[in-house]
Amino acid sequence: MDPLSASDPRTLGDITLRGRLGAGGMGQVYAGETPDGDRVAVKTLHSATADRDDLRERFDREVAAMRMVQGPGTAALLAASPPDADPQWLAMEYVPGLTLRDYVHRNGPMSSNEGKALGLVLARALADIHGAALLHRDLKPSNVILGPDGPCVIDFGLVAIGGAVGELTATNAMLGTPLCMAPEQAQNAKAVGTAADMYALGATLTFAVTGHYPIERPTPEALFAALVTGTEPDLTRLPEELRPIVAALLSRDPDDRPQLADVRAQLTEMLAEIGQSPGAARIRLAHTTYVAGPDDGDSPVAVDPAAPIPVPRPRHHLARSSASAPTPLVQALASRLRNEYDRSATLAAR
């Protein structure tokens, strides 16, 4: 965490800001503290970008999506700014730990068994997201936090609804991360469905257990060309037992990718073969991957495999319960998302 700059606000709503966690194209992310002493992450929308309709809609969509998704594998929304606030902000559950990307870069690839547990947790998170009639569209290693009670999916800024993803403006047509992007998403971001998230799951698992992505090229242009021309993913370093399920997730044809229920069933069976229930596997994964304290970026994490498995801490006690009432703008957006999903589902049924 970096200290606040002279130009940073000191409070947002009733949240006291303690430092900077990071920054992105839309705004700054701060570490904050509630009046009760709870730690939260506060994401803001820069005033300079608030006038851009696409970024404002993207921010509002993230707020709406986080209100709609409830599950242990996603960070919970705690509060959001009123519509006239400057800057616009949202406060979410703070999940300490390294991202999956940073963890692998620091410690090397996960084991096959850790990959199974990770895949099951991420599949559950996607099930919660899809169950809320949403698509994530940007699942990737840097959007997975390895927290003290298991992996957690973050960043709903590119969320879209299943079956009707043409809501964002044309300027966002290529939004997403090419290294984890499904071929159909690279060709037409407005024509993707839940299968695109399945491809991203396969790409994320590939990185977790091998340290590389399924398709890598030196430039974004070359990577997009490889995606749209049918280049086969590199699965040579995948553990043999994970290769069939990951290969299916990375199928070029979206119709050939497995359903989430099938993925969860296969991974649950694999874990049962080594004597682990889904809950025990998640706890063991948290025990071996959670990094407490500052990241020095150099030395690997030393974990004693014989150490007792700790009971995970309860998720943030404010999560799922005390987020402020949705603003009219967010209510309208959430209603529109639901209506679009219902309409697309009706058309598909015909």
Phi and psi in degrees as a GROMACS rama.xvg file:
@    title "Ramachandran Plot"
@    xaxis  label "Phi"
@    yaxis  label "Psi"
@TYPE xy
-94.8601  153.833  ASP-2
-68.5644  158.725  PRO-3
-66.1459  145.982  LEU-4
-88.1868  171.33  SER-5
-62.968  -27.8623  ALA-6
-89.6052  -6.94363  SER-7
-75.9517  145.327  ASP-8
-67.4746  156.949  PRO-9
-98.3766  -23.7214  ARG-10
-140.051  151.266  THR-11
-135.813  117.092  LEU-12
62.3679  -131.723  GLY-13
-101.22  18.8197  ASP-14
-98.3322  127.481  ILE-15
-89.2875  126.278  THR-16
-84.872  135.661  LEU-17
-111  -20.3225  ARG-18
174.81  178.609  GLY-19
-99.1098  130.402  ARG-20
-97.3575  -25.7868  LEU-21
169.242  -178.962  GLY-22
-147.31  156.693  ALA-23
-143.302  -172.03  GLY-24
-67.1855  -24.8948  GLY-25
-91.1809  -31.9304  MET-26
176.414  -162.051  GLY-27
-106.98  150.332  GLN-28
-116.085  126.849  VAL-29
-114.582  155.186  TYR-30
-88.1746  130.998  ALA-31
-131.495  170.624  GLY-32
-138.681  130.683  GLU-33
-79.3297  167.724  THR-34
-57.8175  -24.3708  PRO-35
-86.4579  1.33843  ASP-36
88.4952  11.3159  GLY-37
-83.9264  139.337  ASP-38
-83.2073  135.567  ARG-39
-138.04  160.357  VAL-40
-105.688  131.038  ALA-41
-117.481  118.468  VAL-42
-103.979  132.168  LYS-43
-117.609  160.204  THR-44
-109.048  117.686  LEU-45
-55.1324  140.051  HIS-46
-58.337  -34.2398  SER-47
-67.1826  -22.9742  ALA-48
-105.388  -7.85288  THR-49
-64.982  -22.1422  ALA-50
-82.1444  -10.3668  ASP-51
-80.9952  118.293  ARG-52
-60.0524  -37.2949  ASP-53
-67.4862  -41.2486  ASP-54
-73.584  -35.4573  LEU-55
-65.3616  -42.0161  ARG-56
-65.7868  -37.4881  GLU-57
-62.9502  -41.8098  ARG-58
-66.2689  -46.1314  PHE-59
-62.1596  -35.9506  ASP-60
-65.862  -37.691  ARG-61
-63.8764  -42.084  GLU-62
-61.1716  -47.4362  VAL-63
-62.0877  -43.1088  ALA-64
-64.1452  -41.9236  ALA-65
-65.6779  -28.7636  MET-66
-71.3307  -28.1849  ARG-67
-87.9165  -20.0709  MET-68
-100.563  128.34  VAL-69
-129.174  119.583  GLN-70
-179.957  157.83  GLY-71
-70.5903  -16.519  PRO-72
-97.6705  11.7878  GLY-73
-131.745  148.744  THR-74
-74.8668  137.077  ALA-75
-90.2766  143.269  ALA-76
-76.352  135.539  LEU-77
-108.802  -36.9101  LEU-78
-163.143  161.428  ALA-79
-145.406  154.949  ALA-80
-72.7343  156.259  SER-81
-68.1862  161.622  PRO-82
-64.4548  -20.6165  PRO-83
-98.7242  8.34233  ASP-84
-72.5483  149.775  ALA-85
-138.658  106.916  ASP-86
-85.649  163.172  PRO-87
-70.8636  144.757  GLN-88
-151.64  160.095  TRP-89
-137.228  145.163  LEU-90
-114.001  128.069  ALA-91
-125.281  164.108  MET-92
-52.7688  130.825  GLU-93
-86.2896  120.864  TYR-94
-112.554  106.299  VAL-95
-73.162  155.172  PRO-96
131.131  170.919  GLY-97
-82.4562  153.387  LEU-98
-71.067  159.107  THR-99
-57.7104  -39.5048  LEU-100
-59.5884  -49.7757  ARG-101
-67.161  -36.4336  ASP-102
-62.0576  -46.5071  TYR-103
-67.4945  -39.3302  VAL-104
-63.7282  -32.152  HIS-105
-85.8286  -38.2989  ARG-106
-115.356  -7.94754  ASN-107
90.7544  173.538  GLY-108
-62.0404  154.956  PRO-109
-73.9448  162.017  MET-110
-74.8727  167.884  SER-111
-59.4294  -44.377  SER-112
-66.1721  -37.6527  ASN-113
-64.4739  -37.4344  GLU-114
-63.1068  -38.7565  GLY-115
-61.3686  -46.6357  LYS-116
-63.9334  -43.4213  ALA-117
-60.7518  -45.5202  LEU-118
-60.0416  -39.3735  GLY-119
-67.1327  -42.0966  LEU-120
-64.7228  -44.3151  VAL-121
-67.3336  -36.094  LEU-122
-64.1941  -38.2636  ALA-123
-64.9368  -41.8056  ARG-124
-62.594  -42.5866  ALA-125
-64.9339  -35.4945  LEU-126
-62.2829  -39.8826  ALA-127
-66.3456  -39.7732  ASP-128
-66.7405  -49.05  ILE-129
-66.4884  -32.4227  HIS-130
-65.5463  -22.0975  GLY-131
-91.6208  15.152  ALA-132
65.6966  37.2349  ALA-133
-125.788  158.625  LEU-134
-115.204  145.798  LEU-135
-80.847  -49.2612  HIS-136
69.2454  1.28338  ARG-137
-148.567  38.8199  ASP-138
-69.7088  127.346  LEU-139
-162.901  166.004  LYS-140
-57.3103  -33.6885  PRO-141
-78.3158  -6.56964  SER-142
-105.736  18.2939  ASN-143
-122.633  116.871  VAL-144
-97.024  129.135  ILE-145
-90.8834  85.8933  LEU-146
-85.4702  179.171  GLY-147
-70.9163  -13.3421  PRO-148
-124.517  28.9975  ASP-149
116.958  169.113  GLY-150
-63.6388  148.518  PRO-151
-139.617  128.542  CYS-152
-85.244  132.756  VAL-153
-124.543  177.201  ILE-154
66.8207  94.9042  ASP-155
-104.434  25.0674  PHE-156
-67.8611  -22.8908  GLY-157
-107.737  17.8659  LEU-158
-60.0377  146.314  VAL-159
-144.664  164.186  ALA-160
-92.2404  146.094  ILE-161
-62.2352  128  GLY-162
88.781  -10.9621  GLY-163
-152.172  85.4227  ALA-164
-107.046  16.895  VAL-165
-93.9118  36.6699  GLY-166
-86.4018  -36.4359  GLU-167
-76.483  158.185  LEU-168
-68.5171  164.882  THR-169
-62.1208  -25.1626  ALA-170
-63.9993  -16.8144  THR-171
-98.9751  16.7813  ASN-172
-58.6346  -30.2327  ALA-173
-108.125  19.3804  MET-174
-62.8499  141.276  LEU-175
136.665  179.044  GLY-176
-112.928  111.131  THR-177
-54.1643  -34.6582  PRO-178
-64.443  -22.5219  LEU-179
-120.774  17.736  CYS-180
-93.2261  133.642  MET-181
-66.7572  148.846  ALA-182
-54.1239  -40.2079  PRO-183
-68.9743  -28.8196  GLU-184
-72.0631  -34.6392  GLN-185
-67.0981  -31.7248  ALA-186
-82.9854  -38.4697  GLN-187
-158.975  97.2086  ASN-188
-63.1396  -19.5863  ALA-189
-89.1731  2.40915  LYS-190
-116.894  20.7033  ALA-191
-96.6728  158.027  VAL-192
-129.855  -160.491  GLY-193
-61.6693  -24.0148  THR-194
-63.4702  -25.25  ALA-195
-65.9365  -37.1962  ALA-196
-67.8182  -31.3836  ASP-197
-66.4337  -40.4342  MET-198
-61.3998  -44.7421  TYR-199
-61.6738  -35.7026  ALA-200
-61.3694  -45.6936  LEU-201
-62.9571  -40.5382  GLY-202
-66.3795  -40.294  ALA-203
-66.2311  -41.4959  THR-204
-65.6391  -38.5643  LEU-205
-58.2673  -47.2473  THR-206
-62.4063  -41.4817  PHE-207
-60.6736  -39.6096  ALA-208
-103.209  -4.57024  VAL-209
-124.284  -23.9428  THR-210
86.5126  2.64166  GLY-211
-136.093  165.12  HIS-212
-91.7984  161.075  TYR-213
-59.1463  -39.1681  PRO-214
-131.616  121.717  ILE-215
-127.516  140.118  GLU-216
-142.507  159.093  ARG-217
-71.7064  -20.6935  PRO-218
-133.711  154.52  THR-219
-57.9247  -37.7755  PRO-220
-63.3131  -42.9167  GLU-221
-67.8323  -34.7045  ALA-222
-67.1777  -45.3108  LEU-223
-61.1295  -40.7247  PHE-224
-61.5783  -40.5932  ALA-225
-65.4254  -38.3687  ALA-226
-65.4663  -45.7913  LEU-227
-82.7899  -13.866  VAL-228
-99.8657  4.05248  THR-229
88.6769  25.497  GLY-230
-61.7561  133.525  THR-231
-75.6521  139.765  GLU-232
-67.5947  149.862  PRO-233
-88.8717  107.841  ASP-234
-114.51  17.3078  LEU-235
-64.4548  -30.0672  THR-236
-97.0073  4.20376  ARG-237
-69.8389  138.551  LEU-238
-55.9274  140.032  PRO-239
-55.7763  -39.8532  GLU-240
-71.96  -21.6485  GLU-241
-93.3507  -13.0013  LEU-242
-61.615  -43.5325  ARG-243
-60.8238  -45.0585  PRO-244
-71.2357  -38.2603  ILE-245
-69.8678  -40.5439  VAL-246
-59.7354  -39.2874  ALA-247
-66.2389  -40.768  ALA-248
-62.3928  -31.3857  LEU-249
-94.8993  15.4576  LEU-250
-57.4715  140.092  SER-251
-65.8958  -39.445  ARG-252
-82.4337  120.362  ASP-253
-56.1155  -32.1967  PRO-254
-68.7238  -17.9656  ASP-255
-88.9267  -6.97004  ASP-256
-80.1838  144.042  ARG-257
-70.7353  160.21  PRO-258
-79.6624  156.108  GLN-259
-58.0998  -40.3332  LEU-260
-59.8172  -39.6737  ALA-261
-68.4911  -40.9215  ASP-262
-61.7889  -45.8742  VAL-263
-63.5832  -39.1724  ARG-264
-65.4255  -42.6598  ALA-265
-64.8611  -44.515  GLN-266
-68.4018  -36.9157  LEU-267
-62.2023  -41.1287  THR-268
-65.8158  -41.3388  GLU-269
-61.3226  -41.8017  MET-270
-68.1343  -36.8521  LEU-271
-62.1535  -32.5098  ALA-272
-65.6437  -22.782  GLU-273
-106.787  15.7642  ILE-274
78.5859  25.7532  GLY-275
-118.949  130.26  GLN-276
-78.7959  163.059  SER-277
-55.6993  -41.5746  PRO-278
-65.3075  -44.1823  GLY-279
-65.6911  -37.5332  ALA-280
-64.8742  -39.3615  ALA-281
-65.4611  -43.4662  ARG-282
-64.6672  -44.2007  ILE-283
-61.9651  -40.3666  ARG-284
-62.7027  -43.453  LEU-285
-61.6178  -39.8147  ALA-286
-64.3588  -35.6514  HIS-287
-91.9863  -13.9015  THR-288
-118.431  -16.0723  THR-289
-72.3658  129.613  TYR-290
-112.894  111.207  VAL-291
-87.3794  149.929  ALA-292
83.0278  -178.841  GLY-293
-66.8219  148.896  PRO-294
-90.8609  115.899  ASP-295
-84.0676  -6.81071  ASP-296
75.0746  -0.892977  GLY-297
-119.454  -69.5669  ASP-298
-74.7763  143.201  SER-299
-70.7176  164.267  PRO-300
-84.8215  126.008  VAL-301
-90.4109  119.628  ALA-302
-126.043  129.256  VAL-303
-85.7207  109.956  ASP-304
-63.6633  -18.0963  PRO-305
-89.5809  -5.10758  ALA-306
-67.4404  149.504  ALA-307
-63.6579  147.712  PRO-308
-78.7065  121.986  ILE-309
-75.377  152.45  PRO-310
-75.2133  126.679  VAL-311
-65.2767  149.45  PRO-312
-66.1979  153.403  ARG-313
-63.1537  145.484  PRO-314
-60.3404  158.808  ARG-315
-41.9698  122.418  HIS-316
-68.3009  -14.8211  HIS-317
-84.6963  -20.2285  LEU-318
-60.7703  144.581  ALA-319
67.8357  3.68916  ARG-320
-132.604  -35.5357  SER-321
-121.198  19.0544  SER-322
-61.5556  141.948  ALA-323
-64.051  160.222  SER-324
-61.1437  140.531  ALA-325
-63.86  141.779  PRO-326
-71.2964  161.976  THR-327
-55.988  -37.0029  PRO-328
-62.9854  -45.3606  LEU-329
-68.8933  -38.2235  VAL-330
-59.0147  -44.4969  GLN-331
-64.7505  -40.8779  ALA-332
-65.9836  -44.3158  LEU-333
-62.2261  -40.2187  ALA-334
-63.531  -40.6294  SER-335
-65.0215  -40.9684  ARG-336
-58.7332  -44.9396  LEU-337
-64.6606  -42.7434  ARG-338
-64.3541  -41.3332  ASN-339
-64.45  -40.8986  GLU-340
-64.6865  -45.423  TYR-341
-61.0991  -40.0328  ASP-342
-66.9764  -43.2706  ARG-343
-66.1798  -36.6178  SER-344
-66.0901  -37.8444  ALA-345
-64.4546  -43.1759  THR-346
-63.8377  -40.9572  LEU-347
-64.8281  -35.0263  ALA-348
-67.4049  -27.2154  ALA-349
